[in-house]
Amino acid sequence: MKKTARRSSTTALVFPGATGWRVRLPTGQIQSVQALDEAAAALPSGAIVHLALPCTSALLERMTLPSIDRDELSGMVLLQLEKTLPYPVEEVSSDFDVIHQEESESTLLSVAANHDQLDRLCEPLRNRAIVPEKVTVYAQHVAATCSTEETVLCLWPEDGQLVVAVCEKGKLGYAQTLAETDPATVLGELPALLLRAEMEGVPTNFDRLRIEQGCGGLRDQLAQELGKPVEVFSFDDTLLESKTNLVPSSWLAEMQRLQSSGQLKSRLQLFAMLYLVIIAAAFLYLAWQKKRVQTLDIEIARTTPLVEFQQRQQTKWQELSPAIDPARSAVEILHLLHANRSSKELKFTQFEFGLKNFKIEGEAPSANLWTEFTEKLRKEPGLVSFKIEGPPPQILNEGGVKFTIFGR
C-alpha cells in the first residue's frame, strides 16, 4: 500500500537519478539533468526548493537509545555523533527519525551532512541565489512511500551505484551502496550486506521487495533468491516529504537575507510602478489641460471679432450719447444752470457746450452767491455725469466777482 504524496504547489524537489540529477517542478513535470547547475537553470523563479541528497553525501547511523523523549534523544544523538564522526559535530547538520519505540527505548536513524561538502555540492544553486529550504536524503523519501505495515527491501540506481535500503513501516532503517549494478555482482554481495544489517539489529525478514524500473534485470532473480513478491517503482512516482532537515544554520540566515532583499526589491518595484502611474496621470492631466487651452483659444478666436465689434459699438455710443441723450443737450444743461442760480443778480455772460463738457462764465454781486451757485450745481441730479470745477473768481471793483465754471 502506497501513501498519497502531499506537496506544496510552489515547491520543487531536486533529487538524484540513476546518473546525474532529476528535478520535479511545482507543476509535477520531471526533468533529468547531469549537474546541479543545469538543475538550477530549470528551476522556476520564486519556487521553494527542497534538495534530496544521495546516500553517498550523508552519514546514516542506526542507534538504539534509552529514552523516548525527543529532546533527550537529540542530546544523546549529538553525543554519539561526536564519537563516530570524522570531523567536529559543529561542522555538520544532523537530524534523526524515530523508527520505533518501546517503553523506555527508541530505535532511530540519525542523518548528518558536512557543511563544507554541502556548500560545495550546492554551489551551483547558491550562485543563482537559490537556497534550498529543506535538505533531506532521497532514501528517506523512498521509504516514506512504502507501506506502514511492512518491512520492505528497496533497491534503486543512484549516481552510478546501487542503493540497498531496508524500510521499516514507512521509515528508513538502513541503507548501503554497492559500487556495481549488474545483477550477478549484486546477487553475490547482497547476502553479506544483509548479514551486516541483521547484526546491527535491522530486520531482514522482508514482506516484499521494491525495485526501481531501471534495475529490471534484478527483478526475477531477486524474487527467486529471496522468495518474496517484487514491486517495481519509478523515479517519476510521487514522493512524500521526509521529516528530517539538514539545512545548515548559515543557509537559513542567507535565506532570510535573500527574502529581505526580494521584499525590498518588490517594494522598490511597487514604488516605481506607482511613480510611473503618477507620471502617466500627470501627462494625461497636462494633455487634458492643453486640450482645454486649445479649445479656449479656438473659442476666444471665434468670439474676438464679436467682442471687438461690441467694444466699437460701445465707444461710438459713448461718443454719441451726449448728442442724442436729451438729458445732456445744450438746452437742458443751460436750463439746469439757470434754474440753480441763487439770485437773479447772478448773470451768465458766456456759455460754451461740447459733447463731453461745458463752460460757463458769469458775474455775481458777491463771492457768497458764486459759492452757493457752485455747490448747488455739484448737487444737481441732472449734472451727476459732469465733474463741476470752479477756479477762484476774479474780484471786481464794485465788490462783485467774475467767475468761470467747468463741467467735465
Secondary structure, DSSP 8 states (H G I E B T S, - for coil): --------TTEEEEEE-SSSEEEE-TTS-EEEESSHHHHHHHS-TT-EEEEEE-GGGSEEEEEEES---HHHHHHHHHHHHHHH-SS-GGGEEEEEEEEEE-SS-EEEEEEEEEHHHHHHHTHHHHTTT---SEEEEHHHHHHHTS-TT-EEEEEEEETTEEEEEEEETTEEEEEEEES--SHHHHHHHHHHHHHHHHHTT-----SEEEEEGGGHHHHHHHHHHH---EEEE-TTS-----S-----HHHHHHHHHHHHHHHHHHHHHHHHHHHHHHHHHHHHHHHHHHHHHHHHHHHHHHHHHHHHHHHHHHHHHHHHHHHH-GGGSHHHHHHHHHHT-S-TT-EEEEEEE-SS-EEEEEEESSHHHHHHHHHHHHH-GGGTTS-EE----EE-TTS-EEEEEEE-
